[in-house]
Amino acid sequence: KWIPEDVTEFILVGLSNNPETQQVLFAIFLVVYLLILAGNLLIIITILLDQNLHTPMYFFLSNLSFIDICHSTVTVPKMLADLLSTEKTISFEGCIAQMFFLHLFACTEIFLLTVMAYNRYVAICNPMHYLNVMNHKVCLLLAGTIWVGGTIHSLALIGMTIRLPFCGPKVVDNFFCDVPPVIKLACTDTYVIEVLIVSNSGLISVVCFMVLVVSYGVILASLHTRLAAGQHKALSTCAAHLTVVTLFLGHCIFIYSRPSTSFAEDKVVSVFFMAVTPLLNPIIYTLRNEDMKRALNKLLGWKVETKK
């Protein structure tokens, strides 16, 4: 009697099978990845070296840049290697590891964005007690908590996935391993796990997004009593943060708030999530932030125009 063997590797569909298209995509994403590394590393180094940026806001911003580097590194280097290869394979262990770190960094970033919104709320709505509320110990505690939360979330998803039997097929309809397309390959009914994924990843994304929308609503309402100059700076900071939140959580809600049904747009959304958003973060936070402009000017000796 024939007994199906356990799957030892998966085949990634990738972004394209056309050699010329793959070469073009390789060049584009190589430049994008190098810019992600350079931009986010520059933010981290600037914040570390400039004493004026040793505040809760920039502490969390440096954490965001670090997570963006890690998040893109989980998938983009493998994608670049596959664009130069005819066989886009990944070992079972490598696939599991990719899914674990993908969800670890993604969930941690969601929690971090929520904490950054709370930080803005305290800074704008309770400025007199801001440094007492968001002191160094509290910032470290919040940072540690979001990493623990991200780890628990990722372990829960991988724990459910790794228990499934995989005996073929082994073609993952994406350019990286993610839980929804991988569990579709399991040799058993996965309806319960799909529901758990929606209630886990999807619920986290939706709830955090709603919390962020409410917090910014409160912030905007409080700005009616502020001077014009203070309003402009606060609105500029909130607009930058809200842009990042919308781009990042939009993907999470689109992918994880529904059963694992594939859409043609999934790969496009995933490319934006993995490569474009980590690139936009340093641009958004530097171009819309006068303090970062001044710090970069001081660090690099560039003449960066800032508003007086």
Contacts in CASP RR format, 6 or more apart in sequence:
PFRMAT RR
TARGET T0000
AUTHOR 0000-0000-0000
METHOD contacts of the structure
MODEL  1
KWIPEDVTEFILVGLSNNPETQQVLFAIFLVVYLLILAGNLLIIITILLD
QNLHTPMYFFLSNLSFIDICHSTVTVPKMLADLLSTEKTISFEGCIAQMF
FLHLFACTEIFLLTVMAYNRYVAICNPMHYLNVMNHKVCLLLAGTIWVGG
TIHSLALIGMTIRLPFCGPKVVDNFFCDVPPVIKLACTDTYVIEVLIVSN
SGLISVVCFMVLVVSYGVILASLHTRLAAGQHKALSTCAAHLTVVTLFLG
HCIFIYSRPSTSFAEDKVVSVFFMAVTPLLNPIIYTLRNEDMKRALNKLL
GWKVETKK
4 167 0 8 1.000
4 168 0 8 1.000
4 187 0 8 1.000
5 167 0 8 1.000
6 165 0 8 1.000
6 166 0 8 1.000
6 167 0 8 1.000
7 92 0 8 1.000
7 166 0 8 1.000
7 167 0 8 1.000
7 168 0 8 1.000
7 170 0 8 1.000
7 185 0 8 1.000
8 91 0 8 1.000
8 92 0 8 1.000
9 89 0 8 1.000
9 90 0 8 1.000
9 91 0 8 1.000
9 92 0 8 1.000
9 95 0 8 1.000
9 170 0 8 1.000
10 89 0 8 1.000
10 90 0 8 1.000
10 92 0 8 1.000
10 95 0 8 1.000
10 170 0 8 1.000
10 171 0 8 1.000
10 172 0 8 1.000
10 177 0 8 1.000
10 182 0 8 1.000
10 185 0 8 1.000
11 87 0 8 1.000
11 88 0 8 1.000
11 89 0 8 1.000
11 170 0 8 1.000
11 171 0 8 1.000
11 172 0 8 1.000
12 82 0 8 1.000
12 88 0 8 1.000
12 89 0 8 1.000
12 90 0 8 1.000
12 172 0 8 1.000
12 174 0 8 1.000
12 175 0 8 1.000
12 176 0 8 1.000
12 177 0 8 1.000
13 88 0 8 1.000
13 171 0 8 1.000
13 172 0 8 1.000
13 173 0 8 1.000
13 174 0 8 1.000
13 175 0 8 1.000
14 79 0 8 1.000
14 82 0 8 1.000
14 88 0 8 1.000
14 174 0 8 1.000
14 175 0 8 1.000
14 267 0 8 1.000
15 21 0 8 1.000
15 22 0 8 1.000
15 25 0 8 1.000
15 79 0 8 1.000
15 83 0 8 1.000
15 175 0 8 1.000
15 267 0 8 1.000
15 271 0 8 1.000
16 22 0 8 1.000
16 25 0 8 1.000
16 83 0 8 1.000
22 83 0 8 1.000
22 84 0 8 1.000
23 83 0 8 1.000
25 83 0 8 1.000
26 80 0 8 1.000
26 83 0 8 1.000
26 84 0 8 1.000
29 76 0 8 1.000
29 79 0 8 1.000
29 80 0 8 1.000
29 83 0 8 1.000
29 275 0 8 1.000
30 80 0 8 1.000
32 76 0 8 1.000
32 275 0 8 1.000
32 276 0 8 1.000
32 279 0 8 1.000
33 72 0 8 1.000
33 76 0 8 1.000
33 77 0 8 1.000
33 80 0 8 1.000
33 275 0 8 1.000
35 279 0 8 1.000
36 68 0 8 1.000
36 69 0 8 1.000
36 72 0 8 1.000
36 76 0 8 1.000
36 275 0 8 1.000
36 278 0 8 1.000
36 279 0 8 1.000
37 69 0 8 1.000
39 65 0 8 1.000
39 282 0 8 1.000
40 65 0 8 1.000
40 66 0 8 1.000
40 68 0 8 1.000
40 69 0 8 1.000
40 278 0 8 1.000
40 281 0 8 1.000
40 282 0 8 1.000
41 65 0 8 1.000
41 69 0 8 1.000
42 282 0 8 1.000
42 296 0 8 1.000
43 61 0 8 1.000
43 62 0 8 1.000
43 65 0 8 1.000
43 282 0 8 1.000
43 285 0 8 1.000
43 286 0 8 1.000
43 292 0 8 1.000
44 62 0 8 1.000
44 65 0 8 1.000
44 66 0 8 1.000
45 299 0 8 1.000
46 53 0 8 1.000
46 292 0 8 1.000
46 295 0 8 1.000
46 296 0 8 1.000
46 299 0 8 1.000
47 53 0 8 1.000
47 54 0 8 1.000
47 58 0 8 1.000
47 59 0 8 1.000
47 61 0 8 1.000
47 62 0 8 1.000
47 295 0 8 1.000
48 62 0 8 1.000
49 299 0 8 1.000
50 295 0 8 1.000
50 298 0 8 1.000
50 299 0 8 1.000
52 291 0 8 1.000
52 295 0 8 1.000
53 291 0 8 1.000
53 292 0 8 1.000
53 295 0 8 1.000
56 119 0 8 1.000
56 123 0 8 1.000
56 134 0 8 1.000
56 139 0 8 1.000
57 116 0 8 1.000
57 119 0 8 1.000
57 120 0 8 1.000
57 123 0 8 1.000
57 237 0 8 1.000
58 291 0 8 1.000
59 139 0 8 1.000
59 143 0 8 1.000
60 112 0 8 1.000
60 115 0 8 1.000
60 116 0 8 1.000
60 119 0 8 1.000
60 139 0 8 1.000
60 143 0 8 1.000
61 116 0 8 1.000
61 285 0 8 1.000
63 112 0 8 1.000
63 143 0 8 1.000
64 109 0 8 1.000
64 112 0 8 1.000
64 113 0 8 1.000
64 116 0 8 1.000
64 244 0 8 1.000
64 281 0 8 1.000
65 281 0 8 1.000
65 282 0 8 1.000
67 105 0 8 1.000
67 108 0 8 1.000
67 109 0 8 1.000
67 112 0 8 1.000
68 109 0 8 1.000
68 277 0 8 1.000
68 278 0 8 1.000
68 281 0 8 1.000
68 282 0 8 1.000
69 278 0 8 1.000
70 101 0 8 1.000
70 105 0 8 1.000
71 102 0 8 1.000
71 105 0 8 1.000
71 106 0 8 1.000
71 109 0 8 1.000
71 274 0 8 1.000
71 278 0 8 1.000
72 274 0 8 1.000
72 275 0 8 1.000
72 278 0 8 1.000
74 98 0 8 1.000
74 101 0 8 1.000
74 102 0 8 1.000
74 105 0 8 1.000
74 176 0 8 1.000
75 98 0 8 1.000
75 102 0 8 1.000
75 175 0 8 1.000
75 176 0 8 1.000
75 274 0 8 1.000
76 274 0 8 1.000
76 275 0 8 1.000
78 90 0 8 1.000
78 98 0 8 1.000
78 176 0 8 1.000
79 175 0 8 1.000
79 176 0 8 1.000
79 274 0 8 1.000
82 88 0 8 1.000
82 175 0 8 1.000
88 175 0 8 1.000
90 98 0 8 1.000
90 177 0 8 1.000
92 166 0 8 1.000
94 177 0 8 1.000
95 172 0 8 1.000
95 177 0 8 1.000
95 182 0 8 1.000
96 158 0 8 1.000
96 161 0 8 1.000
96 162 0 8 1.000
96 177 0 8 1.000
98 176 0 8 1.000
98 177 0 8 1.000
99 157 0 8 1.000
99 158 0 8 1.000
99 161 0 8 1.000
99 177 0 8 1.000
99 178 0 8 1.000
99 179 0 8 1.000
99 182 0 8 1.000
100 154 0 8 1.000
100 155 0 8 1.000
100 158 0 8 1.000
101 154 0 8 1.000
102 176 0 8 1.000
102 177 0 8 1.000
102 178 0 8 1.000
103 150 0 8 1.000
103 153 0 8 1.000
103 154 0 8 1.000
103 157 0 8 1.000
103 158 0 8 1.000
103 179 0 8 1.000
103 201 0 8 1.000
104 150 0 8 1.000
104 151 0 8 1.000
104 153 0 8 1.000
104 154 0 8 1.000
106 252 0 8 1.000
107 149 0 8 1.000
107 150 0 8 1.000
107 153 0 8 1.000
107 154 0 8 1.000
107 201 0 8 1.000
107 204 0 8 1.000
108 146 0 8 1.000
108 147 0 8 1.000
108 149 0 8 1.000
108 150 0 8 1.000
108 151 0 8 1.000
109 248 0 8 1.000
110 204 0 8 1.000
110 205 0 8 1.000
110 208 0 8 1.000
110 248 0 8 1.000
110 249 0 8 1.000
110 252 0 8 1.000
111 145 0 8 1.000
111 146 0 8 1.000
111 149 0 8 1.000
111 150 0 8 1.000
111 208 0 8 1.000
112 143 0 8 1.000
112 146 0 8 1.000
113 208 0 8 1.000
113 212 0 8 1.000
113 241 0 8 1.000
113 244 0 8 1.000
113 245 0 8 1.000
113 248 0 8 1.000
113 249 0 8 1.000
114 208 0 8 1.000
114 211 0 8 1.000
114 212 0 8 1.000
115 142 0 8 1.000
115 143 0 8 1.000
115 146 0 8 1.000
116 241 0 8 1.000
117 211 0 8 1.000
117 212 0 8 1.000
117 215 0 8 1.000
117 216 0 8 1.000
117 241 0 8 1.000
117 245 0 8 1.000
118 215 0 8 1.000
119 134 0 8 1.000
120 215 0 8 1.000
120 219 0 8 1.000
120 234 0 8 1.000
120 237 0 8 1.000
120 238 0 8 1.000
120 241 0 8 1.000
121 215 0 8 1.000
121 218 0 8 1.000
121 219 0 8 1.000
122 129 0 8 1.000
122 130 0 8 1.000
122 133 0 8 1.000
122 134 0 8 1.000
123 130 0 8 1.000
123 134 0 8 1.000
124 219 0 8 1.000
124 222 0 8 1.000
124 223 0 8 1.000
124 234 0 8 1.000
124 238 0 8 1.000
125 218 0 8 1.000
125 219 0 8 1.000
125 222 0 8 1.000
126 133 0 8 1.000
153 200 0 8 1.000
153 201 0 8 1.000
153 204 0 8 1.000
156 200 0 8 1.000
157 179 0 8 1.000
157 197 0 8 1.000
157 200 0 8 1.000
157 201 0 8 1.000
160 193 0 8 1.000
160 196 0 8 1.000
160 197 0 8 1.000
161 179 0 8 1.000
161 182 0 8 1.000
161 183 0 8 1.000
161 193 0 8 1.000
164 183 0 8 1.000
164 186 0 8 1.000
164 187 0 8 1.000
164 188 0 8 1.000
164 190 0 8 1.000
164 193 0 8 1.000
165 186 0 8 1.000
165 187 0 8 1.000
165 188 0 8 1.000
166 185 0 8 1.000
166 186 0 8 1.000
166 187 0 8 1.000
167 187 0 8 1.000
168 185 0 8 1.000
168 187 0 8 1.000
169 185 0 8 1.000
170 185 0 8 1.000
171 185 0 8 1.000
172 181 0 8 1.000
172 182 0 8 1.000
172 185 0 8 1.000
173 181 0 8 1.000
173 184 0 8 1.000
173 262 0 8 1.000
174 181 0 8 1.000
174 266 0 8 1.000
174 267 0 8 1.000
174 270 0 8 1.000
175 267 0 8 1.000
175 270 0 8 1.000
175 271 0 8 1.000
176 270 0 8 1.000
176 274 0 8 1.000
178 255 0 8 1.000
178 270 0 8 1.000
179 197 0 8 1.000
179 201 0 8 1.000
179 260 0 8 1.000
180 194 0 8 1.000
180 197 0 8 1.000
180 255 0 8 1.000
180 256 0 8 1.000
180 260 0 8 1.000
181 260 0 8 1.000
181 262 0 8 1.000
183 190 0 8 1.000
183 193 0 8 1.000
183 194 0 8 1.000
183 197 0 8 1.000
183 260 0 8 1.000
184 190 0 8 1.000
184 260 0 8 1.000
190 260 0 8 1.000
194 259 0 8 1.000
194 260 0 8 1.000
195 259 0 8 1.000
197 256 0 8 1.000
197 260 0 8 1.000
198 256 0 8 1.000
198 257 0 8 1.000
198 258 0 8 1.000
198 259 0 8 1.000
201 252 0 8 1.000
201 256 0 8 1.000
202 252 0 8 1.000
202 253 0 8 1.000
202 256 0 8 1.000
202 257 0 8 1.000
204 252 0 8 1.000
205 249 0 8 1.000
205 250 0 8 1.000
205 252 0 8 1.000
205 253 0 8 1.000
205 256 0 8 1.000
205 257 0 8 1.000
206 253 0 8 1.000
206 257 0 8 1.000
208 249 0 8 1.000
209 245 0 8 1.000
209 249 0 8 1.000
209 250 0 8 1.000
209 253 0 8 1.000
212 242 0 8 1.000
212 245 0 8 1.000
212 249 0 8 1.000
216 238 0 8 1.000
216 242 0 8 1.000
219 234 0 8 1.000
219 238 0 8 1.000
220 235 0 8 1.000
220 238 0 8 1.000
223 231 0 8 1.000
223 234 0 8 1.000
223 235 0 8 1.000
226 234 0 8 1.000
233 290 0 8 1.000
236 288 0 8 1.000
236 289 0 8 1.000
237 288 0 8 1.000
237 289 0 8 1.000
239 288 0 8 1.000
240 284 0 8 1.000
240 285 0 8 1.000
240 288 0 8 1.000
240 289 0 8 1.000
243 280 0 8 1.000
243 284 0 8 1.000
244 277 0 8 1.000
244 280 0 8 1.000
244 281 0 8 1.000
244 284 0 8 1.000
244 285 0 8 1.000
247 272 0 8 1.000
247 276 0 8 1.000
247 277 0 8 1.000
247 280 0 8 1.000
248 273 0 8 1.000
248 277 0 8 1.000
251 269 0 8 1.000
251 270 0 8 1.000
251 272 0 8 1.000
251 273 0 8 1.000
251 277 0 8 1.000
254 265 0 8 1.000
254 269 0 8 1.000
255 266 0 8 1.000
255 269 0 8 1.000
255 270 0 8 1.000
285 292 0 8 1.000
286 292 0 8 1.000
286 293 0 8 1.000
286 296 0 8 1.000
287 293 0 8 1.000
290 306 0 8 1.000
290 307 0 8 1.000
293 304 0 8 1.000
293 305 0 8 1.000
293 306 0 8 1.000
294 304 0 8 1.000
294 306 0 8 1.000
296 302 0 8 1.000
296 304 0 8 1.000
297 303 0 8 1.000
297 304 0 8 1.000
297 306 0 8 1.000
END
